[in-house]
C-alpha cells in the first residue's frame, strides 16, 4: 500500500514552513537562545501559529478547533523542529489532547477554546520523581482533589495557564488532573537547560487544589498512556524535522566546501556517511507518519499502534542524534563555534530525544510488545 501525506497536508506543511521562515528565522531563534533570562515564549511566533490554526489542530470543531488528526499535527511538529523554533506548541497541544480524550463536556468547554486560540498556554507534567512517565511520585489525597509531589522536567511551566498533571492515587492508579496557574501550593522551579530553544522547570505541588479529568472517552491509566503515546509521536516528529534540516544543511555545505580542489562531499567517507544518514532519517520520517496514522485509526491500547509508536520514537531519536552530530563534524572547524547554528540543532536533538521515553526505553517496550520479554 502506498502511504503518503495528502495534498492538503502537504500544503499545510508548506504554509507553516513559509510562515516560520518569514517570521521567525534562525536570527530570531538566536535572540531567544542568547537571552537565557527570557521566558522563551516569543509572542509574535505564538500569535502567528494561532492565526494559522496550528494550536487548534486537534481541538474539535465544536470548541473552535480544526478537528484534525495526529497525522496533521505531526506535520506542524516536524516544521517547528526543522526551524528549531522555540515556544510551548507541543505542550499546549498535548494539554488540549488530554482534555479532548479524558475531560468532561464542561471541562472541554471551559478550556479548549482558549487553548485553540492561543489565549491560554498549556503544559503537561507527566514525569514524577520516580523517573517514569506515568506520574509516579505525584500523589492524590483521599479527597481526590489535592496533589503533592514534584514533576520534572516540564516544558514552559512558567508561562502556562493550565498544567495537566499525571498523578497516582492511594492504590497506585494513575490519572490526569488539571492545575491552574497560581493555585495554592503550586511552585515552579527553573531548571536551566543547554537547549536554548526551550525553557524547562520543575513543577512542585504541595497539597495543591486540582480537578480530575473525568467524563471523557478515556480515564485512568488508559488516558495517561494515550497522552504519553501522543507526546512521543509529536516529539518524534520534531526530532525528524531537526534531523532532516541538519542533514540538508550539511549536504549543501559539503557540496560547496572544497579541499584539494574538489568538493569535500565527493570524498568517499563523507559521501557514504551522508547516504547512510539519509536512509536513517527517511526511515524515521516514515515511522513517525505511520505511528501518527496508527493512533488516529486504532482503538486506545491497540498493540499494533503501541509498536508503531515505540519504533517511531526510537528511530527518530537515533536519527536526530546521528544527523546533528554529523552536522558539527562535517561543517569542519566552524561547526564547533557558538556563532554557527549547528549547536541549535545538536542541543535540541539531545534534549528532546529522551522526552516521552528514550530510544532505549522504547526499544525495551518494543521487546516486551513483540517478544513478551524485556531485553535485559
C-alpha positions in Angstrom: 0.0 0.0 0.0 1.3 3.4 -0.9 1.2 5.8 2.1 1.8 9.5 1.9 0.5 12.8 3.1 -2.5 14.2 1.2 -2.2 17.3 -0.9 -3.9 19.3 1.9 -1.5 18.1 4.5 1.5 18.9 2.3 0.0 22.4 1.7 -0.4 22.8 5.5 3.2 21.9 6.0 4.3 24.4 3.4 2.2 27.1 5.0 3.8 26.5 8.4 7.3 26.3 6.9 6.9 29.5 5.0 5.4 31.3 7.9 8.2 30.3 10.3 10.9 31.1 7.7 9.4 34.5 7.1 8.5 35.5 10.7 11.0 33.5 12.8 14.2 32.7 11.1 17.5 31.5 12.8 18.4 35.1 13.7 15.2 35.2 15.8 16.0 31.8 17.3 19.4 33.0 18.3 17.9 36.0 20.0 15.9 33.6 22.2 18.9 31.4 22.8 21.1 34.3 23.8 18.5 35.6 26.3 18.6 32.9 29.0 16.6 35.0 31.4 13.7 35.5 29.0 10.7 33.2 29.1 11.5 31.7 25.7 7.9 32.3 24.5 8.0 34.7 21.6 4.6 36.3 21.3 4.9 37.0 17.5 5.5 33.4 16.7 2.7 32.3 19.1 0.1 34.6 17.6 1.1 33.6 14.1 0.8 29.9 14.9 -2.7 30.6 16.4 -3.7 32.5 13.3 -2.5 29.6 11.1 -4.7 27.2 13.2 -1.6 25.3 14.4 -2.8 25.5 18.0 -6.3 24.3 17.2 -5.3 21.4 15.0 -6.6 18.6 17.3 -9.3 20.6 19.1 -12.9 19.5 18.0 -14.7 21.9 15.8 -17.4 22.5 18.4 -14.8 24.1 20.6 -13.4 26.4 17.9 -10.8 23.9 16.6 -9.9 22.3 13.3 -10.9 18.8 14.4 -8.0 17.2 12.5 -5.9 14.2 13.5 -2.4 13.4 14.8 -1.2 12.9 11.3 -1.9 16.6 10.6 -0.4 17.7 13.9 2.8 15.9 13.3 3.2 17.9 10.1 3.4 21.1 12.3 5.7 19.5 14.8 8.1 18.5 12.0 8.2 22.0 10.6 8.8 23.6 14.0 11.6 21.1 14.6 13.1 21.9 11.2 13.1 25.6 12.2 14.3 24.8 15.8 11.5 27.1 16.8 11.1 27.9 20.5 7.8 28.0 22.4 5.3 25.7 24.1 3.4 24.4 21.0 3.9 20.7 21.8 2.9 21.0 25.4 -0.1 23.2 24.7 -1.4 20.8 22.0 -0.9 17.9 24.4 -2.9 19.7 27.2 -5.7 20.1 24.7 -5.5 16.5 23.8 -5.8 15.5 27.5 -9.0 17.5 27.7 -10.3 16.0 24.4 -9.6 12.4 25.5 -10.4 12.5 29.2 -12.3 15.7 30.0 -16.0 16.1 30.6 -18.0 18.3 28.2 -17.9 21.0 30.8 -14.1 20.8 31.2 -13.7 20.9 27.4 -16.0 23.9 27.0 -14.1 25.7 29.7 -10.6 25.2 28.4 -10.4 24.1 24.8 -11.5 27.3 23.0 -8.8 29.3 24.9 -6.1 26.7 24.1 -7.2 26.6 20.4 -6.9 30.4 20.2 -3.6 30.6 22.0 -5.2 32.7 24.8 -4.2 30.0 27.3 -0.8 28.2 27.2 -1.0 24.7 28.4 1.7 22.2 29.5 1.8 18.6 30.7 3.6 17.3 33.8 3.8 13.5 33.4 7.2 12.6 34.8 7.3 12.2 38.5 10.2 11.9 40.9 10.2 8.1 40.4 11.5 8.8 36.8 8.7 7.1 35.0 6.3 8.9 32.6 3.1 8.0 34.3 3.1 10.4 37.3 4.6 8.1 39.9 5.9 10.4 42.6 3.0 12.7 42.4 0.2 11.6 44.7 -3.5 12.4 45.2 -5.0 12.8 48.6 -8.0 10.8 49.8 -10.4 13.5 48.6 -9.1 13.2 45.1 -8.8 17.0 44.9 -5.3 17.7 46.2 -1.9 16.9 44.7 1.6 16.7 46.3 4.9 15.9 44.7 7.3 17.1 42.0 7.1 16.7 38.3 10.3 17.2 36.2 11.2 18.0 33.5 8.2 20.2 32.4 8.4 22.4 29.4 7.4 26.0 29.8 5.7 25.7 33.2 6.4 29.4 34.0 4.2 30.7 31.1 1.5 28.0 31.4 -2.0 29.0 32.5 -3.0 25.3 32.7 -1.0 22.3 33.8 -2.2 18.8 33.1 -0.6 16.6 35.8 -0.4 12.8 35.9 -0.6 11.6 39.4 -1.4 8.3 41.3 -4.0 7.7 44.0 -3.5 5.7 47.2 -4.0 2.4 45.2 -1.3 3.4 42.7 -3.8 4.0 39.9 -2.7 6.9 37.6 -4.9 9.6 36.3 -4.9 13.1 34.8 -5.6 16.3 36.8 -5.9 20.0 35.9 -4.0 22.5 37.9 -4.5 26.2 37.2 -1.6 28.7 37.3 -1.4 30.5 40.6 -3.1 27.6 42.5 -2.3 27.3 46.2 0.9 25.3 46.8 2.0 25.4 43.2 5.6 26.4 42.6 7.8 26.4 39.5 11.5 25.9 39.9 13.6 26.9 36.9 15.9 24.3 35.5 18.5 25.6 33.2 19.0 23.5 30.1 21.7 23.5 27.4 18.9 23.7 24.8 18.3 27.4 24.5 15.3 26.9 22.2 13.3 25.7 25.3 12.5 26.7 28.8 12.3 23.9 31.4 11.3 23.7 35.0 10.1 21.5 37.8 6.5 21.8 39.0 6.3 21.4 42.7 2.9 20.7 44.3 2.2 20.9 48.0 -1.4 20.0 48.8 -2.4 21.8 45.6 -6.0 22.0 44.5 -6.6 20.0 41.4 -9.5 18.9 39.2 -9.6 15.3 38.0 -10.2 14.9 34.3 -13.3 12.7 34.2 -16.2 12.1 31.9 -14.2 11.6 28.7 -13.8 8.6 26.5 -10.7 7.6 28.4 -9.8 7.6 32.1 -7.1 6.4 34.5 -4.1 4.6 33.1 -5.6 4.5 29.6 -5.8 8.3 29.5 -2.2 8.7 30.7 -1.0 6.1 28.2 -2.8 7.7 25.3 -1.3 11.1 26.2 2.1 9.6 26.6 1.8 8.0 23.1 0.8 11.3 21.5 3.6 13.1 23.2 6.1 10.5 21.9 4.8 10.9 18.3 4.8 14.7 18.3 8.3 14.7 19.9 9.5 12.2 17.3 8.1 14.4 14.5 10.0 17.4 15.9 13.1 15.2 16.0 12.9 14.1 12.4 12.4 17.8 11.4 15.6 18.6 13.3 17.4 15.7 11.7 16.2 16.4 8.1 17.2 20.1 8.3 20.6 19.3 9.9 21.3 16.8 7.2 20.2 19.1 4.4 22.3 21.9 5.6 25.3 19.6 6.0 25.0 18.2 2.4 24.6 21.7 1.0 27.7 22.9 2.8 29.8 19.9 1.7 28.8 20.3 -1.9 30.4 23.8 -1.9 33.3 23.4 0.6 36.5 22.4 -1.3 39.7 20.7 -0.2 42.5 19.7 -2.7 40.5 21.5 -5.4 37.3 19.3 -5.1 34.1 19.4 -3.0 34.6 17.5 0.2 31.2 15.9 -0.4 32.9 13.9 -3.2 35.2 12.1 -0.7 34.0 8.5 -0.2 34.0 8.7 3.6 31.7 11.7 3.6 29.6 10.5 0.7 28.9 7.2 2.3 28.1 8.7 5.7 25.6 11.2 4.1 23.9 8.3 2.3 23.6 6.3 5.5 22.2 9.3 7.3 19.7 9.9 4.6 18.4 6.4 4.8 18.1 6.6 8.6 16.3 9.9 8.6 13.9 8.8 5.8 13.1 5.6 7.7 12.4 7.7 10.8 10.2 10.1 8.9 8.0 7.2 7.6 7.9 5.6 11.0 6.5 8.8 12.5 3.9 9.1 9.8 2.8 5.5 10.3 2.7 5.9 14.1 0.5 9.0 13.8 -1.8 7.3 11.4 -2.0 4.2 13.7 -3.0 6.3 16.7 -5.6 8.1 14.5 -7.2 4.9 13.3 -6.9 2.4 16.1 -8.6 1.9 19.5 -6.7 3.0 22.6 -4.3 0.3 23.8 -4.1 -1.4 20.4 -0.8 -3.3 20.5 -0.1 -2.6 16.8 -0.3 1.1 17.5 1.9 0.8 20.6 4.5 -1.0 18.5 4.4 1.8 15.8 4.9 4.5 18.5 7.8 2.7 20.0 9.5 2.2 16.6 8.9 5.8 15.6 10.3 7.4 18.8 13.3 5.1 18.9 14.2 5.7 15.3 13.6 9.5 15.4 15.8 9.9 18.5 18.6 7.9 16.8 18.3 9.8 13.5 18.3 13.2 15.2 21.3 12.2 17.4 23.3 11.0 14.4 22.4 13.8 11.9 23.1 16.6 14.3 26.4 15.1 15.4 27.4 14.7 11.8 26.4 18.3 11.2 29.0 19.5 13.6 31.7 17.1 12.3 31.2 17.8 8.6 31.0 21.6 8.9 34.6 21.4 10.0 36.1 23.9 12.3 33.2 26.4 12.1 30.7 23.7 13.2 32.1 23.8 16.7 31.6 27.6 17.2 28.9 29.5 19.0 28.5 31.7 16.0 27.4 28.8 13.8 23.8 27.4 14.1 24.9 23.8 14.3 24.6 23.7 18.1 21.0 24.8 18.0 20.1 21.6 16.2 22.5 19.4 18.2 21.3 20.6 21.6 17.6 20.4 20.6 18.1 16.8 19.5 20.0 15.9 22.6 17.4 17.3 25.0 14.3 16.1 23.2 15.5 12.6 22.5 14.7 11.3 26.0 11.3 13.0 26.3 8.3 10.7 26.5 10.7 7.8 26.7 14.2 7.5 25.4 15.2 5.3 22.5 16.4 2.7 24.9 13.1 2.7 26.8 11.1 2.4 23.6 13.3 -0.5 22.4 12.7 -2.2 25.7 9.0 -1.6 25.3 9.2 -3.0 21.7 10.8 -6.2 23.0 8.0 -6.6 25.6 5.3 -6.0 23.0 6.7 -8.3 20.3 8.6 -11.0 22.3 6.7 -10.7 25.7 10.0 -10.2 27.5 12.4 -7.4 28.2 15.8 -7.0 26.6 17.7 -7.2 29.9 
